[in-house]
Amino acid sequence: MSAFDLPWLVADIGGTNARFGLVTSLGAPPSHVAVLAGADYATLPEAVAAYLAEHAGGVRPGAACLALAGPVDGDDYRLTNSVWAGSVRELGIPYARLLNDFEALAVSLPHLEGGDLVSLGGPAPAHGVKAVLGPGTGLGVGGLVPVEDGWTPIPGEGGHVTVPVVEPREFEVVRALREQGLAHVVAEHVLSGPGLVRLHRALALVNGVGAPDLSASDIVARVDDSLCAETVEVFCGMLGGFAGNVALTLGARGGVYLAGGVLPRIVERVRTSGFRTRFESNPDMAAYLAGIGTVLIVAPQPGMTGAAAWLSRRARRELVG
């Protein structure tokens, strides 16, 4: 078996779940998709072996591209919110490459259209530098830059910047989080699934009320609970401010795309929240930000779409070269 022999293995691996699929022909979307719980496997190679044996008919991929939620250093990886770490060489696949998960999401952006996207305000995304960010188990950030022969993705760890706060209530939340043991509050501490839980607890402290321990799913589901509703509203406002900062940092006039496991559950609440107002609220650059579209990715497996597109581009280069 040689590099780029089909089928190819593609994956989108987060701190909670590992999503796998196969590309069986050049340009085809991933098939044989399966989602495995990361906690069920001690290592990434064990999860890959289980997927290939139980969901892919025992095939041997000629190539693989794996998008992981954490820093990638050549062949080596370490998931930020999981114990998985190691080298992609351990998979024993002839051609295997790693991408940061939001780097893969960035690669997917030109391949998303129609029902894959929901507007969160502003004009439709245009050609130009694009940003992608999103709250899930953590908070990911990436970018996509147009170049002469297509696009170049930009990986990053923007979720770990110091939390952006503007409103008085947000300063109170940060103060409460520090009192609860977070000496340095970063964006991911509040703008993520676990961040919703921290935000709920902090707002209870700020409001001087008792509150049960709730999961992120419980918080977004309790629409008639005033504290849960406030938690979601504060979350959306801070996310809007963070997204605006990312747009300014990258010069993302081609659009800001939001992804992750949290937002697709609360699409209409994000649309009616202060998200877009806060996105545009920079006093010096409001007009600039007003010209940037914000959209939510609702496609089921965009990370794997990006991994497949990345492999397809490399394979075509090999064939031409």
N, C-alpha and C positions, 0 to 999 in steps of 0.2 A: 504494500500500500504506500502511495506517495502523497506528498502534500497537495491539498485541494481536491483529492478524490472525494466525490460525494458518497454518502451524505455528510453534512457538516453538523456539528453540535453547536448550538447557541444557548446562552443562559443569561439570566438576570438574577443576581444573587444578592439578597438584602440581609439585614440583620435578623429577620424573622423567617422569611420564606426563600426558597431557591426555585426559580422557574426555569424549566428546561424545554428545549424543542429541537427538531431536526429540520435542516434545509435539504430537500431531496433533489432539487434542480436549480440551476442558476437563475436567480431573480425571483424564486418562489418564496412565499411567506413561510414562516416556521409552522411545521405540523407536529403531530404527536406531542402536543404541549402537556406538560404535567407540572404541578406545583407540589414541592416537597417541603415539609417543615424542617428547618435547619436544626432544631433541637433534637431531631431523631437520628442525627448522624454526627459522629465525632469529628469527621474531617470532610473537606470538599471532595477528595477522591472517592470516599465512601458514598457520598450522595450521587456523584456522577455514575459510579458503577451501578448503584441501585436504579437510577433512571434508565440507563441503557439496557439493563437486564429486565426490568419490570414494565417499562413503558415504550421501549424502542426496539423490541424484538431481538435484543442482543447484538445489534449492529456495531461495527467498528468504524467510527468516524475518521475521515481522512484529515479533517481540519476542525478547529474549534475556536470560537471567540466567546469569552466569558466576561460579562459586565459585573463588577463587584462593587458593593457599597463600602468603599474604603480606599486608602492610598494604594496605588500600583507603582512598583519600581521594577521596570523590565519584566522579568518572569516571576517576580515575587509579589505577594499580596498579603494584606492583613486587614480583615474586615473590622470596621470601626466598632460595630455593635454586635460582634460575635467572636467566639474563640477561634474561628477558622483562620489559619495562616499557613503559608507555605509557598511552594513554587508550582507554576503551571506545568512544569516538566514532569511532575509526579503523576500526571494523568496518562502519560504514555501515548499521546496522540501526535502523529507526525508533525502537524503544524498547529500550534495552539498559542493564542495571544490573549492578553488581558486588557480590559478597558475599565476605567472608573465607570460606575453605573450611570452617572450623569454625562459622562463623555459619550457613552452609547446612546443615551436619550438625545443628546445633541445631534448625533449622526442620523437619528430617526426623523428629525424635524422635516426635511424636504420630502419625506415619504408619507407624511400624514396629511389628510385632507378630509373635507366633508364632515361626516359624522364622527371622525376621530377627534374633533376639536369643538369646544364650546366657548363663545366669546365671554370675557369678563370685563369688557369695556374698551373703548378706544377704537381706532380704525383696524381693519383687517391687517394681519401681519404682511410685511412687504419684504422685498429682497434687501439684504443687508445683514449686518451682524445680528445674531439672535442669541438670546439668553434662555436657559431653562433652569428651573429651580423647583423644589417641592418638598413638602413635609411627609415623611413616612416614619420608619423607625428612627431615622435621623433627619437631617435637613441637607439635601444635596444641591449643588450649583454647578453649572457648566455653561459653555458657550459654543457657538458655531460661527466661523468666519468664512466668508466667500473668498475663494482663491481662483486662479486662472483655470484650473482643471476641475473645479467642483467646490468642495467645502473642506475645512480643517476644523476638527473639534478641539475645544479647550477644556481640559479637566481642571477641577479646582476643589478647594475645601472651604468654600465661602460660608458654609453653615456654621463654622466655628469662629466667625468674627464676633466681636463684642455686640451684644444685643442692642439694636437701635430702638431707643425710646424717645417719645416726644410728648405724649399726653401725661398730665399729672398722675392719672391712675396707673399708667405704665411705670412711672418712677416708683410709685408705692409698691407695685408688684415686684420690681427688681429688689427693692429694699427688703420685702418679705422673703424673697428667695435667698438673699444673703443671710438673713436671720435663720433660715432653715438649713444653712450649711454650704451654699454655693458662693464661694468667695469671688469668683469671676463668672458672671452670667453671660453666656454666649447665645447667639440666636437659636441654635438647635435646642437649647434648654427649654424654650417655650414654643418654638415653631416646629413641632413634630408630634407624633402620637403620644410619646411619653411627656412631651412638653405641654400638651393639653391637660394632662393629669397634674403636672406641677402648677400650671396656671390656675386651675380650679382650686387647688389647695391654697395658693397664695392669695387669690381673690377672697376666699373664705376668711383668711386671716385679716386681710385689709378691711373687709366689711364687718369684721367682728362677729361672724356667725359660725355655727357648727356646720359641718358638711360630711357626708359619708365618703368613704374612699370609693371612687368610681373609676372605671376604665375609660379610655378615650372613646370607645364605642358607646358606652353608657352616657357620657357627657353630650355627645352630638345627638343622641337619640332622645334625650329628655328636653324636648322643645318647650314644655310648659313649666320647667323648673327655672326660676329667675337667675340663680347662680350659674347654672349650666348655660343658659342663654347669654349671660354676660360674658362667660368664658369664651364662647364661640365668637362673640362680637369683638372682644379685645384681641383674640387670636387673629381674626381676619384683618383688623386694622393694623396690627403690627406686621402681619405678612405683607400687606400692601406697602408699608413703608420700607420693609426689607427688599421687596421686589423692585421698588423705585431706585433704591441704592444700587442694586445689581445692574439695572438698566443704565444708570449713569456711569458706573464703573466700566462696563463693557462697551458703552456707546451702542446699545442694542436697539437701533432704530428699525431693525427687521422684525422686532416683536419679542415679547417676553412670554414664554410658555411655562405653565405650571403643571406639575405632575405629582406623583407620590400617592401613597395609599389613603391619605386622609381626605383630600379635597373632593374626589368623585362622590363621596358620601353626602356632601353638603353643598352641592353645586348651586342651588337656588339661594341658599343662605349666604354664600360668598357673593353672589351677584347683587343681592340686596343689602349687603353690609357696607361698611366704610372702606372696604378694600381699595376700590378704584380711587376714591377721594384721597386716601392716604398715599396711594401710588403717585398721584400728581401733585402732592402738597408741598414739594420743595419750593421755597419762596423765590429762589433764583432761577430755577429750571422748570417751572410749571408748564410753560408752553412747549418746551422740548419733550417733557414726559407725556403731555396730552396727545402728542403725535405718535406715540408708541402704543401698539395694540397689545392687549393682555388676553391670553387664551388658556383654557384648561384642556389638557390632554385627557381624553376619556377612552382612547383606544385601549384594548385589553392588555396587550403585551408590547408596549413601545420600546422597552429596553432590548428585547430580543429582535425586534424589527431593526433597531440600530446595529446590533451585533451582526445580523445577517447582511445588512447593507455594507458594513465594514469589510466583511469577508468577501463579498461579491466584488467590491472595488479592488481588493488585493488580488483576487483570482484573475480578474480581467487584466490587471497590470502584468501578472505573470504570463498570461497567454500572449499579450502584445509584445512583451519583452523577450 
